[in-house]
Amino acid sequence: MSIGANAMAHAEALRRELDWFEAVLDLRFKQHFAGEGIDWSALPPAPELPEGSALAEMVAQYALGERERLMLALGLAPHLRPAALDLFFVKNSHFDRLFSEFGGIKAARHAGFLPSGETAAFLLAGDDLAARIALLALFDPQHAFASAGLLQLDGEAGGEPQLASLLQVSAEALQRLQTGVWHKPDYNAQFPAKRISTALGWDDLVLAPEVMAEVDVLRAWLRNGPTLMNDWGLSRAVKPGYRCLFYGPPGTGKTLTASLLGQGADVDVYRIDLSMVVSKYIGETEKNLARVFDQAQNRRWILFFDEADALFGKRTAANSSNDRHANQEVAYLLQRVEDFPGVVILASNLRGNIDEAFSRRFQSMIYFPLPDATQRLRLWQSLLSQPERLADDIDLLDLAERHTLSGGAMVNVLRFAVLQAELAGEKRLSAEHLRQGLAREMRKEGRTL
């Protein structure tokens, strides 16, 4: 099926679903104002959806029944057919106000009706108390709506009834249903993680053989994890997912390795921004992290906690309320990491900085040392890959043997050296340009050339 045909299938599926939803809603209003309960046999059946449409795939993937499809359509209506909900603006003539049983949220800018959990209860349960209670199961964290990040009651009840919250389809699900592609969330205050990628390949990663062997174990898990868990029966004995610690000096390839792992497995890698996660307000750290874990659930993302010491560091003696709260945050993180079904990578400069409770739960602990002279030569050769741009006085072997640098530091040296050559109007990089870059980089580390 072509891209154009796919787009038509997605749109046609949504049109059929919303037409059905409107027909059901119209009949529900007639039943309600006639004083009748819900007669499911009188409601029109769910439509057959076009093959290859994102909605058809979602219904099949999560085994969504008619009630779940109606609730999803209710969440989609404000985005795709807002006029379908105008029926809910009818007023109760006895009190000159909207009907309480219709629920709904008043929007700041949207002129249409925004459904709440109460709206879903009217649609699917009516006055049937048992059906209303059963409806709550659709908001359970284990249900596909929550676990797959499709639909949720947004916002805290704050003492109000649970169903008073806004019924909201996720941005990810909305994009998938319209385009067939999962939305990739952007870095912001509510989602403190950034998707990282690289244009480099495995051939550009220079690691010691023993380090690469450990990385290969993780690559193998990404390829074969589901087979091991299901076909070999490991799911009965071990938790899903894979937890790994990368530790070693800065610039030694930890972030690049994480990016390449995602690239090779065709999964997204999200780096957690610790400055936005750690909050001085009690409880906010858990909320910020929950947003990341909730969206990553069932999406096969790799979560990469860079400089993880700030979050996963050693717990302190509980001498104050702040200490106790900090330890609670560590316990919360430990539980979320342990329950996450994908790959979690923690990166730290020092292994000893990570809490022992976390260390026991790692499947791999990989040390990334500074490159030796042979590895440094390979790195310089990779970075300086245009011989015609190098002056005759550059000796890469001498450069590699004399100066102990990380790969990240070498990139900084090269960036500064090339800038100096360009500013001087020169077309070739000289040993002097590199010497200036080396001196500058070593000063940053408190060393001299």
C-alpha positions as CSV (number, residue, x, y, z in Angstrom):
1,M,0.0,0.0,0.0
2,S,1.4,3.4,-1.0
3,I,1.9,6.3,1.4
4,G,-1.1,8.1,-0.2
5,A,-3.2,5.0,0.1
6,N,-2.2,4.6,3.8
7,A,-3.1,8.2,4.5
8,M,-6.5,7.6,2.9
9,A,-7.0,4.4,5.0
10,H,-6.2,6.2,8.2
11,A,-8.6,9.0,7.4
12,E,-11.4,6.6,6.3
13,A,-11.0,4.5,9.4
14,L,-11.4,7.6,11.6
15,R,-14.4,8.8,9.6
16,R,-16.2,5.5,10.0
17,E,-15.4,5.3,13.7
18,L,-16.6,8.9,14.3
19,D,-19.8,8.3,12.2
20,W,-20.5,5.3,14.4
21,F,-19.8,7.3,17.6
22,E,-22.2,10.0,16.5
23,A,-24.9,7.5,15.8
24,V,-24.4,5.9,19.2
25,L,-24.3,9.2,21.0
26,D,-27.5,10.4,19.3
27,L,-29.3,7.2,20.3
28,R,-27.9,7.5,23.9
29,F,-29.4,11.0,24.1
30,K,-32.8,9.7,22.9
31,Q,-32.7,6.8,25.4
32,H,-31.7,9.2,28.3
33,F,-34.4,11.8,27.7
34,A,-36.9,9.0,27.3
35,G,-36.0,7.8,30.8
36,E,-34.6,4.5,29.4
37,G,-31.5,2.7,30.3
38,I,-28.8,1.7,27.8
39,D,-30.1,-0.9,25.4
40,W,-26.9,-2.2,23.8
41,S,-28.9,-4.4,21.3
42,A,-30.4,-1.2,19.9
43,L,-27.0,0.5,19.4
44,P,-25.4,0.2,15.9
45,P,-22.5,-2.2,15.8
46,A,-18.9,-1.0,15.4
47,P,-17.9,-0.5,11.8
48,E,-15.4,-2.7,9.9
49,L,-12.2,-0.7,9.6
50,P,-10.0,-0.4,6.4
51,E,-7.2,-2.9,6.3
52,G,-3.8,-1.2,7.0
53,S,-5.3,1.7,8.9
54,A,-3.6,2.7,12.1
55,L,-7.0,2.5,14.0
56,A,-7.5,-1.1,12.7
57,E,-4.0,-2.1,13.8
58,M,-4.6,-0.4,17.3
59,V,-7.9,-2.2,17.8
60,A,-6.3,-5.5,17.0
61,Q,-3.1,-5.0,18.9
62,Y,-4.8,-4.1,22.1
63,A,-7.9,-6.2,21.6
64,L,-10.2,-3.2,22.1
65,G,-13.9,-4.0,22.4
66,E,-16.9,-1.8,21.4
67,R,-17.0,0.1,24.7
68,E,-13.3,0.8,24.5
69,R,-13.6,2.0,21.0
70,L,-16.4,4.3,21.9
71,M,-14.4,5.8,24.7
72,L,-11.4,6.3,22.4
73,A,-13.7,7.9,19.9
74,L,-15.0,10.2,22.6
75,G,-11.4,11.3,23.4
76,L,-10.7,11.8,19.7
77,A,-13.8,13.8,18.9
78,P,-12.6,17.2,20.2
79,H,-9.6,16.9,17.9
80,L,-11.2,15.5,14.8
81,R,-14.9,16.3,15.0
82,P,-15.7,18.8,17.8
83,A,-19.2,19.5,16.6
84,A,-20.2,15.9,17.4
85,L,-20.1,16.9,21.1
86,D,-22.3,20.0,20.8
87,L,-25.2,17.8,22.1
88,F,-23.7,18.1,25.5
89,F,-24.3,21.8,25.7
90,V,-28.1,21.3,26.1
91,K,-29.2,22.8,29.4
92,N,-31.2,21.4,32.2
93,S,-34.3,23.6,32.2
94,H,-35.0,23.0,35.9
95,F,-31.7,24.5,37.0
96,D,-30.7,26.5,33.9
97,R,-27.3,24.8,33.8
98,L,-25.7,21.9,32.0
99,F,-26.6,18.4,33.0
100,S,-24.3,17.1,35.8
101,E,-24.4,13.6,34.3
102,F,-22.9,14.8,31.1
103,G,-19.7,15.9,32.8
104,G,-17.3,17.9,30.7
105,I,-14.5,20.4,31.2
106,K,-14.6,24.2,30.4
107,A,-11.7,24.9,28.0
108,A,-9.6,28.1,28.1
109,R,-9.6,28.6,24.3
110,H,-11.5,25.7,22.7
111,A,-15.1,26.7,22.0
112,G,-16.3,23.1,21.9
113,F,-17.1,20.6,24.6
114,L,-14.2,18.8,26.3
115,P,-15.3,15.3,27.6
116,S,-14.4,14.1,31.1
117,G,-14.6,10.7,32.6
118,E,-18.1,11.5,33.6
119,T,-19.0,12.0,29.9
120,A,-17.7,8.5,29.3
121,A,-19.8,7.1,32.2
122,F,-22.9,8.7,30.6
123,L,-22.1,7.2,27.2
124,L,-21.2,3.7,28.5
125,A,-23.0,3.2,31.8
126,G,-25.9,5.7,32.1
127,D,-27.7,5.2,35.4
128,D,-26.4,1.6,35.8
129,L,-24.3,1.7,39.0
130,A,-22.7,-1.7,38.3
131,A,-21.7,-0.6,34.8
132,R,-20.3,2.6,36.1
133,I,-18.1,0.8,38.6
134,A,-17.0,-1.6,35.9
135,L,-16.1,1.3,33.7
136,L,-13.3,2.3,36.2
137,A,-11.4,-0.8,35.0
138,L,-10.8,1.0,31.7
139,F,-8.7,3.6,33.7
140,D,-6.6,0.9,35.5
141,P,-2.9,1.3,35.0
142,Q,-2.7,-2.2,33.6
143,H,-5.3,-1.5,30.9
144,A,-4.0,-0.8,27.4
145,F,-5.3,2.8,27.6
146,A,-2.8,3.6,30.3
147,S,0.0,1.0,29.8
148,A,0.3,1.8,26.1
149,G,-0.2,5.6,26.6
150,L,-3.4,5.8,24.5
151,L,-6.0,7.5,26.7
152,Q,-6.1,8.8,30.2
153,L,-7.9,10.9,32.8
154,D,-5.7,14.0,32.8
155,G,-5.0,15.9,35.9
156,E,-5.3,15.2,39.6
157,A,-8.7,14.9,41.1
158,G,-7.7,17.2,44.0
159,G,-10.6,15.9,46.2
160,E,-13.1,15.9,43.3
161,P,-14.6,12.7,41.9
162,Q,-12.2,10.7,39.8
163,L,-14.3,10.9,36.7
164,A,-14.4,14.7,36.9
165,S,-10.9,14.8,35.2
166,L,-10.5,15.5,31.5
167,L,-10.6,12.5,29.2
168,Q,-7.6,13.0,27.0
169,V,-6.1,11.0,24.1
170,S,-2.3,11.2,24.1
171,A,-0.5,13.2,21.5
172,E,1.4,10.0,20.5
173,A,-1.8,8.0,19.9
174,L,-3.4,10.9,18.0
175,Q,-0.5,11.2,15.6
176,R,-0.3,7.4,15.2
177,L,-4.0,7.2,14.3
178,Q,-3.8,10.1,11.8
179,T,-0.4,9.2,10.2
180,G,0.4,5.6,11.2
181,V,3.6,6.9,12.9
182,W,4.1,7.2,16.6
183,H,4.6,10.8,17.8
184,K,8.1,11.4,19.2
185,P,7.7,13.7,22.2
186,D,9.8,16.9,22.4
187,Y,11.9,17.9,25.3
188,N,10.0,20.3,27.6
189,A,9.3,20.9,31.3
190,Q,6.6,18.2,31.4
191,F,8.7,15.7,29.5
192,P,12.3,16.1,30.7
193,A,14.0,13.8,28.2
194,K,15.5,14.4,24.8
195,R,15.8,11.9,22.0
196,I,19.4,11.4,20.9
197,S,20.8,9.8,17.8
198,T,24.0,9.8,15.8
199,A,25.1,9.9,12.2
200,L,28.1,7.7,13.1
201,G,28.2,3.9,12.8
202,W,29.7,1.0,14.8
203,D,32.9,1.3,12.8
204,D,33.4,4.8,14.3
205,L,33.2,3.5,17.9
206,V,36.7,2.8,19.2
207,L,36.6,0.6,22.3
208,A,38.9,-1.9,23.8
209,P,38.0,-5.5,22.8
210,E,36.9,-6.5,26.2
211,V,34.6,-3.4,26.4
212,M,33.1,-4.1,23.0
213,A,32.5,-7.7,24.0
214,E,30.3,-6.5,26.9
215,V,28.5,-4.1,24.6
216,D,27.8,-7.0,22.2
217,V,26.0,-8.8,25.0
218,L,23.6,-5.8,25.3
219,R,23.2,-5.7,21.5
220,A,22.3,-9.4,21.6
221,W,19.7,-8.8,24.3
222,L,18.1,-6.1,22.2
223,R,17.9,-8.5,19.3
224,N,16.9,-11.7,21.2
225,G,15.3,-10.5,24.4
226,P,11.7,-11.4,23.6
227,T,12.7,-14.8,22.3
228,L,14.6,-15.5,25.6
229,M,11.8,-14.3,27.7
230,N,9.0,-16.2,25.9
231,D,10.5,-19.2,24.0
232,W,13.0,-20.0,26.7
233,G,10.6,-19.3,29.6
234,L,12.7,-16.7,31.3
235,S,9.6,-14.6,32.0
236,R,8.7,-17.0,34.8
237,A,12.0,-16.3,36.6
238,V,13.2,-12.8,35.7
239,K,11.7,-9.4,35.3
240,P,11.3,-8.0,31.8
241,G,13.8,-5.4,30.5
242,Y,17.6,-5.0,30.8
243,R,19.4,-2.7,33.2
244,C,23.0,-1.6,32.5
245,L,25.6,0.7,34.0
246,F,28.1,2.5,31.8
247,Y,30.9,4.1,33.9
248,G,34.2,5.8,33.2
249,P,35.8,9.2,32.5
250,P,33.8,11.7,30.4
251,G,34.2,11.5,26.6
252,T,35.0,7.8,26.4
253,G,32.0,6.8,24.3
254,K,29.1,6.1,26.7
255,T,26.6,8.4,25.0
256,L,27.7,7.3,21.5
257,T,27.4,3.6,22.5
258,A,23.8,4.2,23.8
259,S,22.9,6.0,20.5
260,L,24.4,3.2,18.4
261,L,22.5,0.6,20.4
262,G,19.2,2.4,19.6
263,Q,20.2,2.8,15.9
264,G,21.1,-0.8,15.5
265,A,17.9,-2.1,17.2
266,D,15.7,0.6,15.4
267,V,14.5,2.0,18.7
268,D,14.5,5.5,20.1
269,V,17.0,6.5,22.8
270,Y,15.9,9.2,25.3
271,R,18.4,10.9,27.5
272,I,17.0,12.1,30.8
273,D,17.8,15.7,31.6
274,L,18.6,15.5,35.3
275,S,18.5,19.2,35.8
276,M,14.8,19.2,34.9
277,V,14.0,16.0,36.7
278,V,15.4,16.7,40.1
279,S,13.1,19.2,41.8
280,K,13.4,21.0,45.1
281,Y,9.6,20.5,45.6
282,I,8.6,17.3,47.4
283,G,7.0,14.8,45.1
284,E,7.9,16.7,41.9
285,T,10.8,14.5,41.0
286,E,8.6,11.4,41.0
287,K,6.0,13.2,38.8
288,N,8.6,14.3,36.3
289,L,10.1,10.9,36.0
290,A,6.7,9.2,35.8
291,R,5.9,11.2,32.7
292,V,9.0,9.7,31.0
293,F,8.5,6.1,32.2
294,D,4.7,6.2,31.4
295,Q,5.4,7.3,27.8
296,A,8.3,4.9,27.3
297,Q,6.2,1.9,28.5
298,N,5.6,-0.6,25.8
299,R,7.4,1.6,23.2
300,R,10.7,-0.2,23.4
301,W,12.6,3.0,24.1
302,I,16.1,2.9,25.6
303,L,16.2,5.3,28.6
304,F,19.7,6.8,29.1
305,F,20.3,8.5,32.5
306,D,23.4,10.6,31.8
307,E,25.5,11.6,34.9
308,A,23.2,9.4,36.9
309,D,24.9,10.0,40.2
310,A,22.4,12.9,40.9
311,L,19.5,10.6,40.8
312,F,20.9,7.1,41.6
313,G,23.6,8.1,44.1
314,K,24.1,6.7,47.5
315,R,21.3,7.2,50.0
316,T,21.9,9.2,53.1
317,A,21.1,8.5,56.7
318,A,17.6,9.7,57.4
319,N,18.5,12.5,59.8
320,S,15.9,15.0,58.5
321,S,12.7,15.1,56.6
322,N,14.7,16.1,53.5
323,D,16.9,13.1,53.9
324,R,13.9,10.8,54.2
325,H,12.3,12.3,51.1
326,A,15.5,12.0,49.1
327,N,15.7,8.3,50.1
328,Q,12.0,7.9,49.1
329,E,12.9,9.3,45.7
330,V,15.7,6.8,45.3
331,A,13.3,3.9,46.3
332,Y,10.8,5.2,43.7
333,L,13.5,5.3,41.0
334,L,14.7,1.9,41.9
335,Q,11.2,0.5,41.5
336,R,10.4,2.2,38.2
337,V,13.8,1.1,36.7
338,E,13.2,-2.4,37.9
339,D,9.7,-2.6,36.4
340,F,10.6,-1.0,33.1
341,P,10.2,-3.5,30.3
342,G,12.8,-1.9,28.0
343,V,16.5,-1.2,28.3
344,V,17.7,1.3,30.9
345,I,21.3,2.6,30.8
346,L,22.8,4.6,33.7
347,A,26.0,6.5,32.9
348,S,28.3,7.7,35.7
349,N,31.9,8.8,35.9
350,L,32.6,6.6,38.9
351,R,31.0,3.2,39.7
352,G,31.3,3.9,43.4
353,N,28.9,6.8,43.1
354,I,25.9,4.5,42.3
355,D,23.8,3.3,45.2
356,E,24.5,-0.4,46.1
357,A,20.8,-1.2,45.8
358,F,20.9,-0.3,42.2
359,S,24.2,-2.1,41.5
360,R,22.7,-5.4,42.5
361,R,20.0,-5.0,39.9
362,F,22.2,-4.4,36.9
363,Q,22.5,-7.1,34.3
364,S,25.7,-5.5,32.9
365,M,28.3,-3.1,34.4
366,I,30.6,-1.8,31.6
367,Y,33.7,0.2,32.3
368,F,34.7,2.7,29.5
369,P,38.4,3.6,30.1
370,L,40.4,6.3,28.5
371,P,41.7,4.9,25.1
372,D,45.2,3.6,24.9
373,A,47.7,4.8,22.3
374,T,46.5,2.3,19.7
375,Q,42.9,3.3,20.1
376,R,43.9,7.0,20.1
377,L,45.6,6.5,16.8
378,R,42.4,5.0,15.4
379,L,40.4,7.9,16.7
380,W,42.7,10.5,15.2
381,Q,42.7,8.7,11.9
382,S,38.9,8.7,12.0
383,L,38.6,12.3,12.9
384,L,41.3,13.5,10.5
385,S,39.9,11.5,7.5
386,Q,40.8,14.0,4.8
387,P,44.6,13.7,4.1
388,E,44.6,16.5,1.6
389,R,43.6,18.8,4.5
390,L,46.6,17.9,6.7
391,A,49.9,19.7,6.5
392,D,53.1,17.6,6.1
393,D,54.2,18.3,9.7
394,I,51.3,16.4,11.3
395,D,52.4,13.0,12.7
396,L,49.3,11.2,13.9
397,L,51.3,8.3,15.5
398,D,53.3,10.8,17.6
399,L,50.1,12.7,18.5
400,A,48.5,9.4,19.7
401,E,51.5,8.3,21.7
402,R,52.3,11.5,23.5
403,H,48.9,12.8,24.5
404,T,46.4,10.9,26.7
405,L,43.0,12.1,25.7
406,S,39.4,10.8,25.6
407,G,37.6,10.7,22.2
408,G,35.4,13.6,23.3
409,A,38.5,15.7,24.2
410,M,40.0,14.9,20.7
411,V,36.8,16.2,19.1
412,N,37.2,19.5,21.1
413,V,40.8,19.8,20.0
414,L,39.9,19.3,16.4
415,R,37.1,21.7,16.5
416,F,39.3,24.5,17.9
417,A,42.2,23.6,15.6
418,V,40.0,23.8,12.4
419,L,38.6,27.1,13.6
420,Q,42.1,28.5,14.0
421,A,43.0,27.4,10.5
422,E,39.9,28.9,9.0
423,L,40.4,32.2,10.8
424,A,44.0,32.3,9.5
425,G,42.7,31.8,5.9
426,E,44.6,28.5,5.6
427,K,43.3,25.5,3.7
428,R,45.3,22.9,5.5
429,L,45.5,21.9,9.2
430,S,49.0,22.2,10.7
431,A,50.7,20.8,13.7
432,E,50.6,24.2,15.3
433,H,46.9,24.4,15.0
434,L,46.6,21.1,16.8
435,R,49.1,22.1,19.4
436,Q,47.0,25.2,20.2
437,G,43.9,23.0,20.5
438,L,45.7,20.5,22.7
439,A,47.0,23.2,25.0
440,R,43.5,24.7,25.4
441,E,41.9,21.3,26.1
442,M,44.5,20.4,28.7
443,R,44.1,23.7,30.5
444,K,40.4,22.8,30.9
445,E,41.5,19.6,32.6
446,G,44.1,21.4,34.8
447,R,47.0,19.9,32.8
448,T,49.8,21.5,30.7
449,L,51.1,20.5,27.3
